[in-house]
Amino acid sequence: MARLASEYQGRDSVLRLLAHFFRIDPPLFLALLLLSATGLVVLYSASGQDFDTVLRQGLRVLLAFAVMVLLAQVPSRSLRLWAPWVYGGGVLLLVVVLLAGDVGKGAQRWLDLGVVRFQPSEILKIGIPLAMAWYLSERPLPPGIGRVLIAAAITAIPCVLIAYQPDLGTALLACCSGLFALFLSGMRWRVLLGLVALAAASTPVLWHFMHDYQQRRVLTFLNPESDPLGSGYHIIQSKIAIGSGGTYGKGWLNGTQSNLDFLPERSTDFVFAVYGEEFGFIGAVLLLLLYVFLVLRGLTIAVQAQDSFERILAGSLSLTFFFYVFVNIGMVTGLLPVVGVPLPLMSYGGTSVVTLMAGFGILMAINSHRRLLA
Amino acid sequence: MAVRDPIRDHYFEASLFRSRAIFAALICSTLLLLVAGRLFFLQGVGYSHYETLSTSNRVRLMALAPTRGRVFDRNGVLLAENQPTFSLELTPESVPDLPGTLARLRELLEFDEEDVVRLRKALRRNRPFEGIPLLNNLSDDEVARIAADRHRFPGVDIAARLSRHYPLADLTAHVLGYVGRIDERELQALDPNNYSGTSYVGKTGIEKQYEDLLHGSVGFQQVEVNAEGRILRVLEDMPPVPGRDIYLTLDITLQAAARDALGDYSGAVVALDPANGDVLAMISRPTFDPNLFVNGIPAATYADLSRAEKRPLFNRALSGQYPPGSVIKPFLALAALETGLQPPGRVQFCRGYYMLPNDERRYRDWKKRGHGAIDLHDAIAQSCDVYFYDLALRLGIDRISPYLEAFGFGQRSGIDSTGEAAGILPSRAWKRKLRNEPWFPGETLITGIGQGYLSATPLQLASATATLASGGVRMRPRLLAGVDAAPAARDTHGAQVLSRVEIVNEANWQHVAKAMEDVVHHFLGTAFTAHSDVTYRSAGKTGTAQVVAIAQDEEYDAEQLAFKLRDHALYVAYAPAQRPRIAVAVLVEHGGSGGSVAAPVARRVIDAYLRERSAASARED
């Protein structure tokens, strides 16, 4: 982190000016660039050295960076104005998806707009933090119990819709982004603990409403060896891949678990296993540090932000990003059940990259506009 | 909006947020440490465990079966070999158009709808890159037809596999045995590594006895496979060590001569070299084709073979136990002479039967009128039963048993084959143990003519005769002559002496030998007719073993008795009489008289052997 910062300071002033002009936060930008590049390199291996796949993903990353730079230009005033509309539009689209969406892998997630197919749930990943920051910052903080309940409802409505698709992973992440906003808004611990207790109490009810495959995933998580050829296969092979990487890894393109097809979903949800197998413990820790840096940088921006809307928004986005990383790596290493959560900027796939980079664009906007005011 | 709120405390909100953010950062760090710890657990602590799992995922050991060693007779005639058998295989992923391919194959080969159904079933089950057999056991002609048109059939291959083959088929069936598919029980006993590529194992005979020599050592190929199981490359190659070729003591010409001599009779012929125990010929009739067993015998065929009344699968030479009949007489005579109980000149009057004191029962002689006054020599040559009733009674079972034991009766010789029976050598202790009854004098009487409890295998009879021929040196009968190289003629290397019969007086042995010569060469000898025109001298003894007891007042009439109940014909002999080179035992089940049925068989075997030997020595001169 420190190295990156000092490098930035030693850079040519033209680059600094350029960064300043485009309202780009250089540490965030460089870290994201490094992460995306690593993602593409690993994808080349994970895809069975298919350059077309890498190219396709590269274009998406490029698009995502463009979206990020674009959003970095938007002042937080405008974001605050858009917040209810983004949220409301997202919820509306979710309803449309439930009524008329495409079925992919047994779940209704996709909306076909003719040109692009996308998942409206992605919009809510930004929409919920926006709406929560907007609603909570309207009145002095910390929020009273009534506002907390209304805020909880703002989060719960889209989450239930997403879970109903069913997309447990995204629902969980979206729900958490709302909870993070509530937590950061300074809600009382008592209320927080009450909510947690309520969530714990509702677990059996939730279990009842879970789809069979979701229940199986949770059971498999609890004991993967019980079903080594079925649901447990993913997690067993993934652990073998990571474990066999050892300290230094088997080297790029040399991962046998991934290249010989033992590892399922290796370019999407399980890409970390490929990385861990080929780059070992040292590579994995370096990657974790990169993620830590991004999260801490995001939280720093949040703390330095100038009003509660910006703070809650930036903080919620940063923590959600962290949660992504934790849930994915936790799942791939067998700490958590298998929920379909991609690893940010590493997993193959379009929409999640764009959404994530949009989040970082908002962080940069908050950061750069503060400077302007200062 | 916020600015317009009068009661808003911006400083408080900022510090509240900061404390919450720091708390969140701490939680995040803790969770990341947890993940890092998990990674350390997997990649540091668990590395060797997961490395092993990863390797066993991708590396597969393919066993390469060794080629089984061949079997030859003593002169290098091939008895067991490995023949390629061809099958037509289809590799699904390489066949572009299955119905079309099958239609075009039909133009060249004959196969029915059943084969196609079987293929289609396998297609669903097998992996696409594995060949599936359509037809097995292609003829050379069919192979040639496909080979010429290979380009028309992508994905169709001819797979060759080695299969055990016995070119002489039924001639060597019992002695050689056969191989067959490894069954559940054998799997437990075999070394699973060494047999991981092998589908056959020796089941009986030489094939079983010398399984270790013949099998060889398995080879391995370490291959890398992907998750589907497709082989991507060979990592390591360790070729198998083929089994050793072995040479048997058998002389296949003699074996064939013995078979021809026995003709359609059920029975056995065993020929030994007295000098070293070499089994020169070993025949059991009826026989079977061992090739039937190699690739799994059809159940119906097996049922026919095993239920056949004449029991073709039964190796009579080793496993058959028969009353030796009069063949036992020379051994008892020797026992009586050597113990000094019976001077050779002692004359016994034979009136056609013998009676024990205080017993009404008549022990009959085969010659109804009796032999009149007869001495030991003539009693052997003419096979007088009455003389031997008396001789046995005076010897007593307690002397008979140990003496016969020294010649190998009642015990396995330890021949290197399977299924050898021990026979029965009765004694007082034996009867007490088996039946808890005392020994009766009458039982000693009938033991004197080789009836009663006494039973022996044809191999035991041949071995005892060879022992007589070699002056009391009992060699272990052997079938293995050499490994990887043919044996030298009359090789005594590795021959094993089982026991030596003590010689008290050389003259006694000569006396018995002379009597046995007169069995063959004296015009009153029981085997004279069979040998009226021989050019060499041999010594022999006939035997006719009763299968059923004949009641006191009944007459034995071969014509009236059911075939199954007719007497077994036996004959033992060695030749030449002076320097014996071969000892033969012949058993003809229900053949009737030993002299007229068994003796001619033995003669033809000896003829063939001596003719071959003299031809060989003539060549050497």
Interface residues (C-beta under 8 A of the other chain):
Chain A: S137 E138 R139 P140 L141 P142 F180 F183 L184 G186 Q237 K239 I240 A241 I242 G243 S244 G245 G246 T247 T256 Q257 L260 D261 F262 G276 G280 F281 A284 V285 L288 Y291 V292 V295 L296 L299 A302 V303 D307 S308 F309 R311 I312 G315 L319 F322 F326 I329 G330 T333 G334 L335
Chain B: M1 A2 D5 I7 R8 D9 H10 E13 A14 L16 F17 R18 R20 A21 A24 A25 C28 S29 L31 L32 L34 V35 A36 R38 L39 F40 L42 Q43 G44 G46 Y47 H49 Y50 E51 L53 S54 T55 N57 R58 E224 V225 N226 A227 E228 L232
